[in-house]
Amino acid sequence: MAPFENEELNKNNVAPLEQEPLLHVDQIQGNILGGFNKDFQQFLFFEIVDPNLAKQWIQSISSQISTTQEVVTFNRLYQMMWARRGSEPTGLIATWMNIAFSYAGLKKLVSEELLKDFSKNGPFTLGMKKRSGTLGDPKDQTSEGNPKNWVIGGDANSPEVLLIIASDSELELDKKVQEIKKNSTIESGLKLVYEEAGRNRNDLPGHEHFGFRDGISQPAVRGRFSTASGDMLTKRWIDPSDKAFLTDAEPGEKLVWPGEFVFGYPCQNDQSPDPVPVENEDLPIQYGVPVWANNGSFLVVRRLRQDVAGFWEFVLEKAKELNMCPTLMGTKMVGRWPSGAPLMRSPETDNQELAEDNHANNHFLYGSDTTNIKLSPNLNYADPFPQAKEDSFGRRCPISAHIRKVNPRDSATDIVSEFSSLTRRILRRGIPFGSPLNVNLSMPPYNDMENGNRGLMFLCYQTRIDFQFEFLTKRWANSPELPVGSKCTNSVDICPPPGEDPIIGQNGDGNRGRTFTYTTNKSMDIMKEFVIPTGGEYYFQPSVDALKTVIGRQA
């Protein structure tokens, strides 16, 4: 029985919580369902040169791999202390580590029999390099974004194992990294082929290099953290008497079944809040993976260089042509103000107070008027900001703005419903790399001492790479028409297509040009890419048990 179909269960809207699956948080690696959320991270990419020695190394570090149970427990303590003190707690430090393997790496470590079911999962078995054309990356081999020139995962190296080490302390991170490097040598069956330092910005914490706050909108993953009553992985803020209690964790944060992100759990139904029924609990629910993949996830890693100077010079040029504030022009391309305040709820100016209100900064729709949602009475909270009005034509937030392209919310799309859109969500865990470029909007051009070597280490977790990450990239971000087609205010208007995503969208044609419809019926050409792929790979992140008993198992 689906948990939301029975009227008895629905009378007070509380019982469905107990119908959500108990998550094996001691088996799921950290950073999948519980984000590391660390300011300092190091990415170590290895090639396997001796499988037997590599297996010994895997066994030796397996006890150091962080679990969702550990990470979420720490994050809860951190948040509790911050709430009680009214300021960020100092001295509370943790260092986490997780591990993932490319298909090429697994082939060196695991028998063909145990890997055969992965063969049904094309993107993972092929790897990102061979899928770069699908992602819209440049075909011209002289282009920086072509795999031939990638710094990681292209022709130059084979990153078969990825270790992510993350800490609240740069000193503690460095100590752990040096320890791992010392024990991860040729004598351990490994060769370090590349490393990248991810760092939260000191000048603008939580912001990416273009200067916009990142990571606000994430799926709220369903599931019970423990057997204790009401102990959910994702805290529920909404009053059970409000109908949104069944679909949202808090206003605008849609609940998604965990099988979209971790193998072995119910997946999201594309027609309702219910899960996809489980026919055989002894088999993985998702297709294309072996049984031992349960409690694991696919990890997409993509090194994206950001041309910060080029982005803001373009914004300034277009803003001048349109007699528009440059910050507003950039905001229309992103869909949020630099603070993170959504354009839908603050269409004229940035609003820091709105940006910092986690009950309001993600609460908005596009296809219909947004209404108030009642939160739990003990919060004593009422949303103080004007609610967003229906914006089907993109008058407030352009239809191809970045956040609208990849998460159309309630808008009617090419895959029909809002619930269908939930099946395409991903859990993002990115972090900037490189030093910030100080941008003074009144004094371009910009003197870039690092020649643009900055960007985002983009990471996301999902159980279907083609259905989630690749779909969002190829079918929505790179399309001039999808997910929502042209809109006109009347039958006389000539409708330009909404255009590609102006931030991450790519045009696979030779000229690489894109269009951006910045308001109803008015568009501009974008002939330069501001985000350039410079490396990446598709990985599988196994459960703690599978790491020891399958991947690290000695013959």
C-alpha positions, 0 to 999 in steps of 0.5 A, a space after each residue: 500500500 502506498 503511504 498516502 492512499 489510505 484515508 485512515 493514515 491521512 486523517 492527521 497527516 502524521 502516520 505517513 512519516 512512519 511509512 517512509 523507509 528506514 535508511 541504513 545510515 550506517 552503510 551509506 557513505 557521508 556526503 550523499 544524504 548528509 552533505 559534508 558542508 565543510 569549508 575546506 575539501 581536497 579531491 585526490 584522483 588515483 589510477 590503479 596500477 596494482 589491483 591486489 595492492 590497491 585492495 589491501 589499501 582499500 581495506 586499510 582505509 575502510 574504517 576511516 570512511 565517513 557514514 551518513 550516520 556520523 555526518 548527519 549527527 555532527 551536522 545536527 549538533 552543529 546546528 543545535 549549538 548555533 541555534 542556542 548560542 546565536 552564533 557559529 560554534 567555534 572549536 567543533 571540528 570534524 574531518 570526513 572522507 569518502 571514496 568512489 570508483 569509476 567503472 574502469 576502476 571497478 573492472 580492475 578490482 571486481 570480477 566480471 560476474 559481479 559487474 555484469 549488471 552495471 553493463 545496463 547502465 551506459 553512461 557509467 560504464 562509458 565514462 564522462 569522456 565518452 559522454 562529453 558530446 551528449 553533454 554538449 561539450 565542444 567538439 573542436 579539439 583545440 577548445 579548452 572544453 574538449 576532453 582532449 584538453 581536460 586536466 582530469 578525466 580526459 586524454 591525459 589521465 585515468 582517474 579511477 579512484 576518487 577520495 574526497 577529504 573534507 574538514 572544518 579546519 584547513 590545518 586538520 585537512 592538510 594533516 589528513 591529506 598528507 597522511 593519505 598521500 604517504 600511504 597511497 603510493 605506488 607501493 599501495 598499488 595507486 598513482 596520484 594523477 591529479 588533485 584539486 583544492 575546494 575552498 569556501 570563499 572567505 569573502 563571500 561564504 556560500 557563494 560561487 565565483 560569479 558572486 551568487 549564493 549557491 546550494 539553496 534549493 535541494 531536494 528534501 530526501 524522505 526516510 527515517 534516520 532511526 527507529 525513534 518516532 518522528 526522527 526523519 532524515 530531513 526535518 519537517 517544519 510544516 504543520 501537519 494540518 496543512 496539506 503541504 505537510 505531505 509534499 514539502 519538508 518546509 515551504 518550497 522544499 519538495 520531498 523526494 523518495 530516497 531511491 532517486 539518490 541511493 540504491 535499494 529504496 523506493 523511487 519517486 512516483 512521477 504522478 503523485 507523492 507516492 513511491 514507486 511500489 517495490 515488487 521484490 525487496 531482495 533486488 535493487 529497485 533501480 535497473 542497471 546495478 547489481 544487488 551489492 550496489 544497494 546503499 550506494 550512489 552514482 557520483 558525477 564530478 565535473 570540474 567547471 572553470 568560470 570566466 568571471 571577468 567575461 561574465 561580468 563584462 558581458 553583463 555590464 555591456 548588456 545592462 548598458 544597452 538596455 539601461 538596466 542595473 548590472 546586478 539586475 541583469 546578472 540576476 535575471 540570468 541566474 534567477 536569484 540575487 547575489 544574496 540568494 533572494 529569489 527574483 520571483 519574490 523580490 523582482 526589483 531589488 536584492 533583499 538580504 533579509 529574505 535571502 537569510 530566511 530559510 522558511 521563505 527563500 525557496 518558497 515560490 512557484 512559477 506556474 501559479 500564485 504562491 500561497 502561505 503555508 502554515 508552519 509548526 505552531 512552536 516556531 511562532 513564524 509567519 512569512 513576512 514577505 510578499 508571496 510570488 505571483 504566477 509568472 508563466 510568461 517570464 515577466 519576473 523571472 526569465 523562463 531560461 534563467 538558470 534556476 528555472 531551467 534546471 528546476 521548473 517547479 510547478 511549470 508544465 514541462 515536456 515531461 508533464 507534471 511537477 511530480 515528473 520533475 521530481 524524478 530528475 532532481 539531483 543532490 548537489 555537493 559542489 564547492 569552489 576552487 581557485 581564488 576569487 576575482 575582485 569584481 568592481 562593476 564600475 571599473 572593468 576590465 578586470 585584472 585577473 592575476 590567476 588567468 581565470 583558474 577558478 571555478 566550481 568542483 561540481 558534484 551531484 548524487 543520483 541513481 540514474 545518470 542519464 535520467 537525472 544529471 544528463 537529462 538536466 544538462 542535455 534536454 533542459 539546460 542545453 535546449 533553447 525550447 525546453 523544459 518550458 516552451 515559448 510564451 506570448 502575451 497575445 496572439 500578435 507577438 512573435 515569440 523567441 524561444 526561451 533560450 539555453 541556460 545562460 550560465 551552464 547551457 552549451 550549444 553543441 554547434 560549431 559557433 557555440 552561440 546561445 540565446 537568452 530571452 530576458 523578458 517576454 518576447 525580447 532576447 539577446 545573443 550570448 556568443 561566449 561561454 562563461 562556464 567551461 568543462 575542464 574535466 570530470 568522471 562518473 563514479 560509483 560510491 559504494 556502501 561501507 559493507 560493499 567497500 570491504 566485502 566486494 571491492 576490497 575483497 582479496 581473491 
